[in-house]
Amino acid sequence: MNIVLAGTIILIGLSGIVAQIVLLRELLTAFYGNELIIGVIFANWILWESLGVILCAPLACRMKNAFNLCCAFLLAFACAFPASVFITRIFKTLAGISVGEATGFSAVFLATLAVNSITGFLHGGLFSCALKLNAQYRSHPSLGIANVYALETVGTLLGGILLSFFFLGHWNSFQTAHLIAFAHLSAVVIICVYFNRGRCRRYLLGLTLGLGMLFLSVPADFIHKRSLHIQWKGVEVQEYKNSVYGNIMVTKRLGQQTVFYNGIPAIVTPVPDIVSLEEFAHFPLLLHEQPKNILVINAAAGGFIREILKHGPERLDYLELDPQVIAMLKKYPTALTAEELSNQRVRIFPVDGRFFIRTTTTKYDIVLIGVSGPGDLSSNRFFTLEFFDLLKKTVNPKAIIAFRLPGSQTYFSKELLDLNSCIYQGLRSVFPCVRVIPGDLTLYCASTDNTILSLNAGDLMRRFEERFIRSPVISLPYLGYRFNEASERDLLIALQNTAAGENRDMFPVALYYMQSFWNKQFSPGLVRFFSLLRVFNMRTAAAVIFLGLASALLIFRKKPKSLHDLSILYSIATTGFAGMLLNLILIFTFQVYYGFIYQWIGILVAVFMAGAAMGSFVMTRESESLERSLGLMRFFEGAVLMFSLLLAFILKENFMNRGTAYMSFLTLFLVSGILVGAEFPLACRLFLKSSEQASMAGSVLYFVDLAGGWAAGLLGGIFFLPILGVFKSCVLLALLKLSSLVLLFLSRTKNNYSTS
């Protein structure tokens, strides 16, 4: 293959993964860092990319000079990528959504669909152009298709590495987009010099020069600042920074300073929410006779530390995963935060909360979980039965664990009750004594000693006065109102009589209930949809797969050629589905283990694509025998099936040792990539025999592959993982691959069915 063409195909793969991950991070920031929408973002990118592949393939096939079309798509992508980042930043403003206003699933879906549209479509079109161009350099068309797929995968691998080690945490999104744009402009110049001798050459070179001058005259930093000005109109943005863990922004308005983390207001100073802070700080500490060692996980600065220190503890350990949060507080201090962070009793640990609890030797009297509910994967990790079990081993015998969940003082909807119940059930399984204080934010206090939690409002007020604490909120009437025995009893009865199940690491049902509760508030039209998802279980899914398989066999039982083509297309579709779902499952599990998927997502996707490239390269050089190809296709279908079942038991039983978990995850991503990537060249060889045009056949197969990935991306985050859990999702994937394997075993090659 010509080295210039090979380099262009690699660039297409590289720019695709860079655009996908950059837009993903921007969208996560815009929609509060909820990793469950990762699948939706991937799905909508794949949707547009698949449309680009299938719609541009006929155009590429008809064109005599496909170099012109390829150059046009390269230039269009160079413009579309920075524009998509800009649209992501200002999407809420364009849609009339206020800064900080929450949104439901429908808004997330429409935003990701719109943002990914042009960039994803153009990237799919580039793949069709590459297939057409590559056909001129290969004597056997199926080898050409497989090589384009493999080289694009190599580009994806390189892009993932560059993102993880050079771009993320160092450059803003527009700087990265400009670099990709200049790479595309350079590719157009090289293609015009080496290949394009037609009349359009001078126009393409002139357009490339003009775009290059435009990008140079409008610096990336200028667009970055302009987008923030539009996005945060009326608010002074003091700093906007991407760290390896997430996005941090410091704003100032009317004297109030707010630190946003992944789009969520995390710390507000110098005047915080006094009532909320004082309740969460004083209620648990007043229940404890003498709190000496206190641990706070997340969101302690900004008034919370000050209130805790009023109880006279000897030591307060504050855990904040991202060190850039503390760095921002020190760079933009207020009198309140400066006082808190400089106190000698306060020790700050920039570390993941679960890792700290697993490794610390300190025994704590009070543990306060400052995470504001299980809104995403990183926060759900602190509300599972497994985490509560870790806490029990870290605290003193008479310690108190406290956290808050969304609640109500008047009415608990079914969604809200299910959300609270599934976390309460897990907490109650570990700590025999749990006290629940109803409110707009329901306070949960748990201990192994029931005598600690049995104090009434009068007892708490006496302790409050004995500790000489002054507060504009706490008083005897207010304590009597909040610690109402009748309200507590009624809520406990409701929580205990709700069959919501326990929230677990590998079965995060709280995420589903949180989504249902959230969408009932902001997307009420989706309430019925989420209710139907809850009814859909393993038996229903298995029945749908079985009926689909039976229908296909009934329809095509006397059409062996059609059954052959159907089996190949269905196998590739289910393989695309498997590739996406396996990625989501492993990303989800990695987040449960470590809590900082932002830092590693580029590396993990790159390792998966490296495996796909390896599998594709090896199978490209396999024998061209159709019988051999069909046998290998069946082998890899069975291998994906077995891998899915093996993964189910590995993750269920938690076989991975924490010390070697990084390598375990990388190995699983690599193996899954190899199994998925190996099938595409084999499918090309088998499917091409029934198609006259190699590039069109490759586009059809790639479209089907992407369609399978789209379905898994859309359903994975909102259905498979939160409702079925990791184990059942893997088993369901195995059932799906079993159906495609059955079709393949009933299929015959062209050499066989032509004589039947």
Buried (B, 14 or more C-beta within 10 A) or exposed (E): BEEEBBBBBBBBBBBBBBBBBBBBBBBBBBBBBBBBBBBBBBBBBBBBBBBBBBBBBBBBBEBEBBBBBBBBBBBBBBBBBBBBBBBBBBBBBEEEBEBBEEBBBBBBBBBBBBBBBBBBBBBBBBBBBBBBBBBEEBEEBBBBBBBBBBBBBBBBBBBBBBBBEEBBBEBBBBBBBBBBBBBBBBBBBEBBEEBBEBEBBEEBBEBBEEBBEEBEEBEBEEBBBBBBBEBBEEBEBBEBBBBBBBBBBBBEEEEBBBBBBBBBBBBBBEEBEEBBBBBBBBBBBBBBEEBBBBBBBBBBBBBBBBBBBBBBBEBBBBBBBBBBBBBBBEEBBBEBBEBBBEEEBBEBBBBBBBBBBEEBEEBBBBBBBBBBBBBBBBBBBBBBBBBBEBBBEBBBEBBBBBBBBBBBEEEBEBBBBBBBBBBBBBBBEBBEBBBBBBBEBBBBBBBBBEEBBEBEBEBBBEBBEEEEBEBEBBEBEBBBEBBBEEBBEEBBEBBEEBEBBBBBBBBBBBBBBBBBBBBBEBBEEBEEBBEEBBEBEEEEBBEEBEEEBEEBBEEBEEEBBBBBBBBBBBBBBBBBBBBBBBBBBBBBBBBBBBBBBBBBBBBBBBBBBBBBBBBBBBBBEBEEEBEBBBEBBBBBBBBBBEBBBBBBEBBBEBEBEEEEBBEBBBBBBBBBBBBBBBBBBBBBBBBBBEBEBBBBBBBBBBBBBBBBBBBBBBBBBBBBBBBBBBBBBBBBBBBBBBBBBBBBEBBBBBEBBEEE
